[in-house]
Amino acid sequence: MQIFTKIIRFQTEGEIDIVDLTQDFEAILAESKIENGILSANVIGSTGALTAIEYERGVLDDFKQILQKLVPKGAGYKHDLIDSNAHSHLRASLIGPSISFSIQEKRLQLGTWQQPVFVCLDIGPRSRKVAVTVVGE
């Protein structure tokens, strides 16, 4: 069994910026030389999240809209008394900080319209990090 790890670093533009990580994950998988196993990734930080979605403008806009409806900004959250980004933390906790994909024959097992994405939920641009671990043979 082999284990390969890498940190992806990138900038985000701000609130509900959605970054496609497909190419990053595929490059890390190729570098790992692992043929069969699992790729696991997690956000380093509490106002970002990972999920999979069709990376298409309409779906991305719908996703942003539903997040704003589910957890609206400025709804009287107690954390806003500290730094006014309670909605960012709450949205991130609902989506989750990690994601995993099976690897078979050197390929991530993704559906045709399924892309792994990072969702920036904080109120401004940020430097972001995602830790990626590939485990397998």
SULPE-V440405 format. One record per pair of residues at least 4 apart in sequence whose ideal C-beta (glycine too) atoms are under 6 Angstrom apart, sorted by the first residue. I is the first residue (numbers start at 1). J is the second residue. D is the distance in whole Angstrom. If there is no record, write none. Layout:
I:J:D, I:J:D
This chain:
2:34:6, 3:135:5, 4:32:4, 4:134:4, 5:133:5, 6:28:5, 6:132:5, 7:129:5, 7:131:6, 8:24:5, 8:130:5, 9:129:6, 10:128:6, 11:127:6, 12:17:4, 12:120:4, 12:126:5, 12:128:6, 13:17:4, 13:125:6, 14:124:5, 14:125:5, 15:123:5, 16:64:5, 17:120:4, 18:60:5, 18:117:5, 18:119:5, 19:118:4, 20:55:5, 20:115:5, 20:117:6, 21:25:6, 21:116:5, 21:118:6, 22:115:5, 22:116:6, 25:116:6, 28:132:5, 32:134:4, 34:134:5, 34:136:4, 35:106:5, 36:103:6, 36:104:6, 36:136:5, 36:137:6, 37:103:5, 37:135:5, 37:136:2, 38:100:6, 38:135:6, 39:101:5, 39:103:6, 39:134:5, 40:100:4, 40:133:5, 41:50:6, 41:99:6, 41:130:5, 41:132:5, 42:97:5, 42:98:4, 42:131:5, 43:48:4, 43:50:6, 43:97:5, 43:130:6, 44:129:4, 44:131:6, 46:89:6, 47:88:4, 47:89:6, 47:92:5, 47:121:5, 47:122:4, 48:120:6, 48:128:6, 49:92:5, 49:95:4, 49:96:6, 49:119:5, 50:99:4, 50:118:6, 51:95:5, 52:114:5, 52:116:5, 53:117:6, 54:59:5, 54:113:4, 55:115:4, 67:91:5, 71:87:5, 71:90:5, 71:91:5, 73:87:5, 77:86:3, 79:86:4, 80:84:5, 80:86:5, 85:122:6, 85:123:5, 88:121:4, 88:122:5, 91:121:5, 92:121:5, 99:116:6, 101:108:5, 102:109:4, 103:136:6, 104:109:6, 110:114:5, 122:126:6
